[in-house]
Amino acid sequence: MTCVKYELDCVCRNFRALLIALLFGAAGSVPVLAAPPGDLPFGVYDPGGDFENDTNVQIEHLFLPWEDLYLRSLYEADTYALERKRALLVTIEPWTWSRSERNTPQHLRQGIFDGSYDENMRTICEVLNTLQSPVTVRWGHEMDDNNGQFIWAGWDPKTYIAAYHRMIDVCREVAPQARYMWSPTGLEGMEDYYPGDDYADVVGISVFGYQPWDQDHYDRDRTFEDIMAPRYERAAIFGKPVVVGELGYSGKQAYVDMWENAVRNVGDRYPQLVGVVYFNFPEVYNWPEGYGRPDWRVNRRVLE
């Protein structure tokens, strides 16, 4: 890559080209599931393996807690991604997935700033540095959404930024080749949490469409563009490549088809958008007002 660091168009073209180059185009192979139509680079969080043989997938997304982690899983993921010519997007969640007193904002903040969690971050990043697949690290995502799901969300922006800086600095010391994705949900006010150009190679946002929610709150079906456009505009102001780090949609067949035909067919509307990554798993946190947990899996997302 020979472009000047701050020439955004060149950065986006090169990043997009890198993702496209990772596409595995084995002659004669037939994917079990096809990615949505379009030419935008596509990735998946796919613990069930529905996209295992889909040659249109270029990014493999992992979610890791930084406590109680089985590190061997990272090597297994690397092997899996290499066999399929996929890059790795690694979301590091700063908590334990088992419920305990450690899962509180106060405990997390104290542990970050007194150095107790440096070793957690360092240990993971040391392993990431040994992997052969290209790696992008996504730490403390959706910090702008204070819905109660994440213990690192809704903090005072200065506190969050200081924590983000500390953790990325720890990771960079041992994983100098990794890229870093700063990834808010994309809500109004997300800019308050921006960590600075030196701490974000890519900006991520989250885009989910759930037809029952749309009908009850908007009296219509919202399109991908309805949700995507304002979030993209907020992300694009930083002059970085933009990725939809989490994407999901669920509803009746026509709703799913509408989204399916839009998410990779964006034309020139989002010039800094370089990829979308589908969340192929049920929602892990209850939506408000009794909507439960939508199921985003490709074989379960169509509602009767």
Secondary structure as the mmCIF struct_conf table of DSSP 4:
data_model
#
loop_
_struct_conf.conf_type_id
_struct_conf.id
_struct_conf.beg_label_comp_id
_struct_conf.beg_label_asym_id
_struct_conf.beg_label_seq_id
_struct_conf.end_label_comp_id
_struct_conf.end_label_asym_id
_struct_conf.end_label_seq_id
BEND BEND1 CYS A 3 CYS A 3
TURN_TY1_P TURN_TY1_P1 LYS A 5 TYR A 6
HELX_RH_AL_P HELX_RH_AL_P1 LEU A 8 ALA A 21
TURN_TY1_P TURN_TY1_P2 LEU A 22 LEU A 22
TURN_TY1_P TURN_TY1_P3 ALA A 27 GLY A 28
BEND BEND2 VAL A 32 LEU A 33
HELX_LH_PP_P HELX_LH_PP_P1 ALA A 34 PRO A 36
BEND BEND3 PRO A 37 PRO A 37
STRN STRN1 GLY A 38 GLY A 38
BEND BEND4 ASP A 39 LEU A 40
STRN STRN2 PHE A 42 TYR A 45
TURN_TY1_P TURN_TY1_P4 PRO A 47 GLY A 48
TURN_TY1_P TURN_TY1_P5 ASP A 50 ASN A 53
TURN_TY1_P TURN_TY1_P6 THR A 55 ASN A 56
STRN STRN3 ILE A 59 PRO A 65
BEND BEND5 TRP A 66 ASP A 68
TURN_TY1_P TURN_TY1_P7 LEU A 71 LEU A 71
HELX_RH_AL_P HELX_RH_AL_P2 ARG A 72 GLU A 83
TURN_TY1_P TURN_TY1_P8 ARG A 84 LYS A 85
STRN STRN4 ALA A 87 GLU A 93
BEND BEND6 PRO A 94 TRP A 95
BEND BEND7 TRP A 97 SER A 98
BEND BEND8 SER A 100 SER A 100
TURN_TY1_P TURN_TY1_P9 GLU A 101 ARG A 102
BEND BEND9 THR A 104 THR A 104
HELX_RH_AL_P HELX_RH_AL_P3 PRO A 105 PHE A 113
TURN_TY1_P TURN_TY1_P10 ASP A 114 TYR A 117
HELX_RH_AL_P HELX_RH_AL_P4 ASP A 118 THR A 130
BEND BEND10 GLN A 132 SER A 133
STRN STRN5 VAL A 135 TRP A 139
BEND BEND11 GLY A 140 GLY A 140
TURN_TY1_P TURN_TY1_P11 MET A 143 ASP A 144
BEND BEND12 ASN A 147 GLN A 149
TURN_TY1_P TURN_TY1_P12 ILE A 151 TRP A 152
BEND BEND13 ALA A 153 GLY A 154
HELX_RH_AL_P HELX_RH_AL_P5 PRO A 157 VAL A 174
TURN_TY1_P TURN_TY1_P13 PRO A 176 GLN A 177
STRN STRN6 ARG A 179 TRP A 182
TURN_TY1_P TURN_TY1_P14 GLU A 188 GLY A 189
HELX_RH_3T_P HELX_RH_3T_P1 MET A 190 TYR A 193
HELX_RH_3T_P HELX_RH_3T_P2 ASP A 197 TYR A 199
BEND BEND14 ASP A 201 ASP A 201
STRN STRN7 VAL A 202 TYR A 210
HELX_RH_AL_P HELX_RH_AL_P6 GLN A 211 TYR A 218
BEND BEND15 ASP A 219 ARG A 220
HELX_LH_PP_P HELX_LH_PP_P2 ASP A 221 THR A 223
HELX_RH_AL_P HELX_RH_AL_P7 PHE A 224 ALA A 236
TURN_TY1_P TURN_TY1_P15 ILE A 237 PHE A 238
BEND BEND16 LYS A 240 LYS A 240
STRN STRN8 VAL A 242 SER A 250
STRN STRN9 GLY A 251 GLY A 251
BEND BEND17 LYS A 252 LYS A 252
HELX_RH_AL_P HELX_RH_AL_P8 GLN A 253 GLU A 260
TURN_TY1_P TURN_TY1_P16 ASN A 261 ALA A 262
BEND BEND18 VAL A 263 VAL A 263
STRN STRN10 ARG A 264 ARG A 264
TURN_TY1_P TURN_TY1_P17 GLY A 267 ASP A 268
BEND BEND19 ARG A 269 ARG A 269
TURN_TY1_P TURN_TY1_P18 PRO A 271 GLN A 272
STRN STRN11 LEU A 273 PHE A 279
BEND BEND20 PHE A 281 PHE A 281
STRN STRN12 PRO A 282 PRO A 282
BEND BEND21 VAL A 284 TYR A 285
HELX_LH_PP_P HELX_LH_PP_P3 ASN A 286 ASN A 286
STRN STRN13 TRP A 287 TRP A 287
TURN_TY1_P TURN_TY1_P19 PRO A 288 TYR A 291
STRN STRN14 GLY A 292 GLY A 292
STRN STRN15 ASP A 295 ASP A 295
TURN_TY1_P TURN_TY1_P20 VAL A 298 ARG A 300
STRN STRN16 VAL A 302 VAL A 302
#
